[in-house]
Amino acid sequence: MPNKPNRHTKPRHDAAYKSFFSRQSAVTDTLRLAARDLSRHLDFATLERLPASFVTERLGQRHADMLWKALTVEGSWLYLFVLLEFQSTVDRRMALRMMEYTVRILRGLDKDDLGPAGVFPPVLPVVIYNGERRWTAATDVRDLFAPVPDELLGYLPQHRYLLIEVQSIRASEQPSDNVLSLIASFEQARSLERFEEVLVEAADWLENATDRELAKLIKAWVALVLVQRLGREGIALNERLWEEEGTKMTTLIERARKWGKERDQQCLEKGIRRGRLEGERELVLRMTARRFGPEATDDLAPVLAGVSDSDRVAAIAARVFECETADELIEWARES
């Protein structure tokens, strides 16, 4: 049985999701899946991300790469603001936050960004939520107000955001080549068997995706989720996946079906030969070298040597894929 994730190995997808939605193809697929009626009005060939400097000056560093714009088929601009939400507690005032962001975006536009007679372009606020709990907060700021007589309704602000709840997407009913559907399928896989099935379903897309950088990001993210779902046993399983990275994904899936039976025997043999913990440390160092280069292991090795808990080693293994630099990984391993 896979180990139950602890507070160290609980999936953290913030960095991965930000990488996904920095890709034009991912944003396009998201709108086509979650906002079908609206997407028919957009020319996705014109979709472009606004410079980070534009957003940081108006919204703060957190949202530096989450503002896009695209021309409508009618020839006017639509601004798309994407907010990624991972907190376990649903933000009851999210509608108010999104209205505030929209106002800041509009106030930050130059005259050249406005339409004829100085009219503002529309802004579509999107919240992509990946928490385990169902989203229960209002999606329209008007619903945050106390009940009022009908005569006052027209004086209340009205501003909606598009909610995309990853855990609620019926991935099996969606196009198999859609990135958002693919992400949802992996997120909803609760067993190793289902995870393997999703990998089989995703094999063609991963091999043939036009956006090769996005495919690379998703493959690395899949490895991260695999490690976190299986705990310390996932270290060895993930190591084998990376060893076979050069082969076709379909071949990897065929081999993955044998991993479950082989894993227990391998762990037993490694434990007898040199101690399980030592073997797990070595695997983490090999993963780190492959991700950041051999020199990254020089500083990490003494840190790992001082870790005596297998679950903690597994947590560091997961961070190999979350961290953007070797220094960030080593700092996290030392401090936590």
C-alpha positions in Angstrom: 0.0 0.0 0.0 1.3 3.5 -0.8 2.3 5.6 2.2 -0.2 8.1 3.4 1.2 11.6 2.5 2.2 13.7 5.5 2.5 17.4 5.7 5.9 17.2 3.9 4.7 15.1 1.0 1.3 16.7 0.4 1.2 17.8 -3.3 2.2 21.4 -3.9 1.4 22.3 -7.5 1.8 26.1 -7.4 5.0 26.3 -9.4 3.9 23.6 -11.9 0.5 25.2 -12.6 2.1 28.6 -13.1 4.4 27.0 -15.6 1.4 25.4 -17.4 -0.5 28.6 -17.6 2.4 30.6 -18.9 2.0 28.6 -22.1 -0.4 29.9 -24.8 -1.6 26.4 -25.7 -2.7 25.7 -22.1 -4.6 29.0 -21.8 -6.3 28.3 -25.2 -7.3 24.7 -24.2 -8.6 26.0 -20.8 -10.9 28.5 -22.4 -12.1 26.1 -25.0 -13.0 23.6 -22.4 -14.3 25.7 -19.6 -15.8 28.6 -21.5 -17.0 27.1 -24.8 -19.5 29.8 -25.7 -17.1 32.6 -25.0 -14.2 30.9 -26.8 -16.0 31.1 -30.1 -15.6 34.9 -30.0 -11.8 34.8 -29.5 -9.0 34.7 -32.1 -6.6 32.4 -30.2 -3.8 33.1 -32.7 -3.6 36.6 -31.2 -3.4 35.4 -27.5 -0.4 37.0 -25.8 0.8 37.3 -22.3 1.4 40.9 -21.0 4.8 41.7 -19.7 5.5 40.9 -16.0 6.3 44.6 -15.3 2.7 45.6 -16.3 1.2 43.2 -13.7 3.6 43.7 -10.9 3.1 47.4 -10.9 -0.7 47.0 -10.5 -1.4 43.6 -8.8 1.8 42.6 -7.0 4.5 40.0 -7.6 2.3 37.0 -7.1 0.4 37.4 -10.3 3.4 38.5 -12.5 2.7 36.0 -15.3 -1.1 35.6 -15.2 -2.5 38.4 -17.4 -3.2 37.7 -21.1 -5.1 39.5 -23.9 -6.6 38.3 -27.1 -8.5 39.9 -30.0 -12.1 38.9 -30.4 -13.4 38.0 -33.8 -15.1 41.4 -33.9 -11.7 43.0 -33.6 -11.6 44.3 -30.0 -9.4 43.3 -27.2 -10.3 41.0 -24.3 -8.1 40.8 -21.2 -7.8 37.5 -19.4 -6.7 37.5 -15.8 -5.9 34.1 -14.4 -5.7 33.5 -10.6 -4.5 30.1 -9.3 -6.0 29.1 -6.0 -4.5 26.2 -3.9 -5.4 27.1 -0.4 -7.4 24.4 1.5 -9.8 27.0 2.9 -12.2 28.5 0.4 -11.9 32.3 0.2 -15.4 33.5 0.9 -14.6 37.0 -0.5 -13.0 35.8 -3.7 -15.5 37.7 -5.8 -14.5 41.0 -4.1 -10.8 40.2 -4.7 -11.4 39.5 -8.4 -13.4 42.8 -8.8 -10.5 44.6 -7.2 -8.0 43.0 -9.6 -10.2 43.9 -12.5 -10.4 47.6 -11.5 -6.6 47.7 -11.0 -6.1 46.3 -14.5 -8.5 48.8 -16.1 -7.0 51.7 -14.2 -3.5 50.7 -15.4 -4.3 50.7 -19.1 -2.9 53.5 -21.3 -5.0 55.5 -23.7 -3.7 53.3 -26.5 -5.2 50.3 -24.8 -8.7 51.8 -24.8 -11.3 51.6 -27.6 -13.0 54.4 -29.5 -14.1 57.2 -27.3 -12.0 55.9 -24.5 -14.2 52.8 -23.7 -12.6 50.1 -21.6 -11.9 46.6 -23.0 -13.7 43.7 -21.1 -11.7 41.7 -18.5 -12.5 38.0 -17.9 -11.4 37.0 -14.4 -10.7 33.3 -14.1 -10.1 31.4 -10.9 -8.5 27.9 -11.3 -9.1 26.0 -8.1 -7.3 22.8 -7.2 -8.3 22.3 -3.6 -9.7 19.0 -2.3 -12.8 20.7 -0.8 -15.6 21.8 -3.1 -15.7 25.5 -3.9 -18.5 27.1 -2.0 -17.8 30.9 -2.3 -19.9 33.2 -4.4 -18.8 33.8 -7.9 -20.6 37.2 -8.2 -19.7 40.0 -5.9 -23.4 40.9 -5.7 -24.1 37.7 -3.7 -21.8 39.0 -0.9 -24.3 41.7 0.0 -27.2 41.5 2.5 -30.7 41.1 0.9 -32.1 44.5 -0.2 -35.4 45.6 -1.6 -35.8 45.3 -5.4 -35.5 49.1 -5.7 -31.9 48.9 -4.5 -30.7 46.0 -6.6 -29.6 48.3 -9.4 -27.3 50.1 -7.1 -25.3 47.0 -6.0 -22.1 46.2 -7.9 -22.2 43.1 -10.1 -19.0 41.4 -11.2 -18.6 37.7 -11.9 -15.5 35.5 -12.3 -15.2 32.2 -14.2 -14.6 29.4 -11.7 -12.7 26.3 -13.0 -12.7 23.6 -10.4 -10.1 21.0 -11.5 -11.4 18.2 -9.2 -14.9 18.6 -10.6 -14.0 18.4 -14.3 -15.4 15.2 -15.8 -12.2 14.5 -17.7 -13.5 11.2 -19.2 -16.2 13.2 -21.1 -13.7 15.8 -22.4 -11.4 15.7 -25.5 -8.3 13.6 -24.8 -6.0 16.1 -26.4 -7.1 19.0 -24.2 -4.4 20.1 -21.7 -6.9 21.1 -18.9 -8.7 17.7 -19.3 -5.3 15.9 -19.2 -4.3 17.7 -16.0 -7.7 17.0 -14.4 -7.3 13.3 -15.3 -4.0 13.0 -13.4 -5.4 15.0 -10.4 -8.4 12.8 -10.1 -6.4 9.5 -10.3 -6.6 8.1 -6.7 -4.8 4.8 -7.3 -1.7 3.6 -9.0 -3.8 1.5 -11.4 -5.9 4.6 -12.5 -2.7 6.6 -12.7 -1.3 4.1 -15.2 -4.5 4.2 -17.2 -4.3 8.0 -17.5 -0.7 7.7 -18.6 -1.8 5.3 -21.3 -4.5 7.7 -22.4 -2.0 10.6 -22.4 0.8 8.8 -24.2 -0.1 10.0 -27.7 -0.5 13.6 -26.6 2.8 13.6 -24.7 4.6 12.2 -27.7 2.9 14.3 -30.4 2.1 17.6 -28.7 2.9 20.7 -30.8 3.9 22.6 -27.7 7.0 20.5 -26.7 7.9 22.7 -23.8 4.4 22.2 -22.3 4.7 18.4 -22.8 8.1 18.5 -21.0 6.5 20.5 -18.1 3.7 18.0 -17.7 6.0 15.0 -17.8 8.0 16.5 -15.0 4.9 17.3 -13.1 3.6 13.8 -13.5 6.8 12.5 -12.0 6.3 14.9 -9.0 2.8 13.7 -8.4 3.9 10.1 -8.6 6.5 10.6 -5.9 4.1 12.4 -3.7 1.3 9.9 -4.1 3.5 6.9 -3.3 5.7 8.5 -0.5 9.1 6.9 -0.1 8.2 4.0 -2.3 7.7 6.4 -5.1 11.3 7.5 -5.1 12.4 4.2 -6.7 9.4 4.1 -9.0 10.1 7.6 -10.2 13.8 7.0 -10.7 12.9 4.2 -13.1 10.6 6.5 -15.0 13.4 9.0 -15.5 15.9 6.3 -16.5 13.6 5.3 -19.3 12.7 8.9 -20.3 14.2 8.5 -23.7 11.9 5.6 -24.6 8.3 6.0 -25.9 5.7 6.7 -23.3 3.7 3.7 -24.4 6.7 1.5 -23.6 7.0 3.0 -20.2 3.4 2.2 -19.5 3.9 -1.4 -20.3 6.8 -1.6 -17.9 5.0 0.4 -15.3 2.4 -2.4 -14.9 5.2 -4.6 -13.6 6.5 -2.0 -11.1 4.1 -2.9 -8.3 5.3 -6.5 -8.0 9.0 -5.6 -8.6 9.0 -2.7 -6.1 8.7 -4.7 -3.0 11.4 -7.2 -4.0 13.8 -4.4 -5.0 13.3 -2.6 -1.7 13.9 -5.8 0.2 17.1 -6.5 -1.8 18.4 -2.9 -1.3 17.6 -3.0 2.3 19.6 -6.2 2.8 22.6 -5.0 0.7 23.1 -1.5 2.1 20.2 -0.3 4.1 17.0 1.2 2.6 17.6 4.7 3.8 21.1 4.8 2.2 19.6 3.7 -1.1 16.9 6.3 -1.0 19.4 9.0 -0.4 21.4 7.9 -3.4 18.3 7.9 -5.6 17.5 11.5 -4.5 21.1 12.6 -5.4 20.8 10.9 -8.8 17.5 12.7 -9.4 19.1 16.0 -8.4 22.0 15.5 -10.7 19.7 14.8 -13.6 17.6 17.9 -12.9 20.3 20.4 -12.0 23.6 18.9 -12.9 26.2 16.8 -11.0 27.6 19.7 -9.2 24.3 20.3 -7.4 24.8 17.1 -5.4 28.0 18.4 -3.7 26.0 20.6 -1.3 23.0 18.4 -1.0 24.8 15.2 -0.1 25.9 16.3 3.4 22.4 17.6 4.1 20.9 14.2 3.1 23.4 12.4 5.2 21.9 14.1 8.3 18.3 13.0 7.4 17.4 9.7 9.2 13.7 9.6 8.3 12.6 7.9 5.0 9.5 10.1 4.8 11.7 13.2 5.0 13.9 11.9 2.2 10.7 11.4 0.1 9.7 15.0 0.8 13.1 16.2 -0.5 12.7 14.0 -3.5 9.4 15.7 -4.3 11.0 19.1 -4.0 13.5 18.2 -6.7 10.7 18.8 -9.2 9.1 21.7 -7.4 12.2 23.9 -7.0 13.4 26.0 -9.9 17.1 26.0 -8.9 19.5 23.8 -7.0 20.1 26.5 -4.4 16.4 26.7 -3.7 16.2 22.9 -3.2 19.2 22.8 -0.9 17.9 25.7 1.2 14.6 24.0 1.6 16.2 20.7 2.6 18.3 22.5 5.3 15.6 24.6 6.8 12.7 22.2 6.9 
